[in-house]
């Protein structure tokens, strides 16, 4: 097993061990601002085909479905996949982010909420290329990650890469996306109290 696969395995093992606690701690989190940011940028008519990347136990899958969209989940943790299927009733794929196997141009939108920061920087360009290829022309990628000063490494049992907007933008645009807008969360607080960087990106139509 190479170093990148070991990083992924160890991070997923943390979520496997803590799946139930994670669900109980996050099921009531309000991420409506992020969901609205994705759906508001999609230009195709609803219902939309949405990939919830790193869907965890299925909270947001349930929301997308309740809004009338066709949502599919993806997660690398087997316990999360089982929980998400049961909680949301949606189709959920078990795939490691470092070894994605996605259908070509299937999705109107990809919702990557608090997941892409777990990808080591060396692997991120390939992951973004896979996501780009899975979107329909004009499709939208939403991402939300803990922001930082472009450092990466272990935070307890989980690996993380923490970008500022300039470097995150450079990486995403290199994969073929154009920026729509970005913002910091939680809303309404001073910047130093907004640890999350959210951004919306579009795949060029041609």
Residue pairs with C-beta under 8 A, 6 or more apart in sequence:
1 9
4 98
4 120
4 122
4 123
5 96
5 98
7 120
7 159
8 76
8 96
8 97
8 98
8 118
8 159
10 157
10 159
11 118
11 157
11 158
11 159
12 76
12 77
12 96
13 157
14 156
14 157
14 158
15 22
15 56
15 77
15 79
15 80
16 77
16 78
16 79
19 57
19 77
19 79
19 80
19 83
22 56
22 57
23 56
23 57
23 59
23 83
23 87
26 56
26 57
26 59
27 57
27 59
29 59
31 60
31 113
31 144
32 63
33 183
33 185
33 187
33 198
34 111
34 113
34 142
34 144
34 185
34 198
35 60
35 63
35 64
35 67
35 111
37 142
37 181
37 183
37 198
37 200
38 50
38 109
38 111
38 140
38 142
38 200
39 48
39 67
39 69
39 109
41 109
41 140
41 142
41 180
41 200
41 202
42 48
42 108
42 109
42 139
42 140
43 138
44 108
44 136
44 138
44 139
46 68
46 69
47 68
47 69
47 70
48 69
48 70
48 108
48 109
49 69
49 70
49 72
49 106
49 107
49 108
49 109
49 136
50 64
50 69
50 70
50 71
50 72
50 107
50 108
50 109
50 110
50 111
51 71
51 72
51 73
51 74
51 102
51 106
51 107
51 109
51 110
51 111
51 134
52 60
52 61
52 64
52 71
52 72
52 73
52 74
52 111
52 113
53 74
53 97
53 110
53 111
53 112
53 115
53 116
53 131
54 74
54 75
54 76
54 97
54 112
54 113
54 114
54 115
54 116
54 118
55 61
55 73
55 74
55 75
55 80
55 84
55 92
56 75
56 77
56 80
56 83
56 84
57 80
57 83
57 84
57 87
58 73
58 80
58 83
58 84
58 85
58 86
58 87
58 88
58 90
58 92
59 87
60 71
60 111
60 113
61 71
61 73
61 84
61 87
61 88
61 90
61 92
62 87
62 88
62 89
62 90
64 71
64 111
65 71
65 88
65 89
65 90
71 88
71 90
72 90
72 91
72 92
72 93
73 81
73 84
73 85
73 88
73 90
73 91
73 92
73 93
74 92
74 93
74 94
74 95
74 100
75 81
75 84
75 92
75 93
75 94
75 95
76 94
76 95
76 96
76 97
77 94
78 94
81 92
81 93
81 94
84 90
84 92
85 91
85 92
95 101
97 115
97 116
97 118
97 119
97 123
97 127
98 119
98 123
98 127
100 127
100 130
100 131
102 130
102 131
102 133
102 134
103 134
104 133
104 134
105 133
105 134
105 135
105 136
105 137
105 139
106 134
106 136
107 134
107 135
107 136
107 139
108 135
108 136
108 139
108 140
109 135
109 139
109 140
109 141
109 142
110 131
110 134
110 135
110 139
110 140
110 141
110 142
111 142
112 131
112 141
112 142
112 143
112 144
113 142
113 143
113 144
114 144
114 145
114 146
114 196
116 124
116 127
116 143
116 145
117 145
117 146
117 160
117 161
117 162
117 163
118 158
118 159
118 160
118 161
119 127
119 161
120 152
120 159
120 161
121 152
121 161
124 161
124 171
125 171
125 174
125 175
128 171
128 172
128 174
128 175
128 177
129 175
129 176
131 141
131 175
132 141
132 175
132 176
132 177
132 203
135 141
135 203
136 203
137 203
137 204
137 205
137 206
138 202
138 203
138 204
138 205
139 202
139 203
140 180
140 200
140 201
140 202
140 203
141 172
141 177
141 200
141 201
141 202
141 203
142 198
142 199
142 200
142 201
143 168
143 172
143 198
143 199
143 201
144 185
144 196
144 197
144 198
144 199
145 162
145 163
145 168
145 196
145 197
146 160
146 162
146 195
146 196
146 197
147 162
147 163
147 164
147 165
147 184
147 195
147 196
147 197
148 162
148 163
148 164
149 162
149 164
150 162
150 163
150 164
150 167
151 161
151 162
152 159
152 160
152 161
152 162
153 159
153 160
154 160
163 171
163 197
164 197
165 182
165 197
165 199
168 197
168 199
169 179
169 182
169 199
172 179
172 199
172 201
173 179
176 203
176 204
177 201
177 202
177 203
177 204
178 201
178 202
178 204
179 199
179 200
179 201
179 202
180 200
180 201
180 202
181 199
181 200
182 197
182 198
182 199
182 200
183 198
183 199
184 191
184 194
184 196
184 197
184 198
185 194
185 195
185 196
185 198
186 193
186 194
186 196
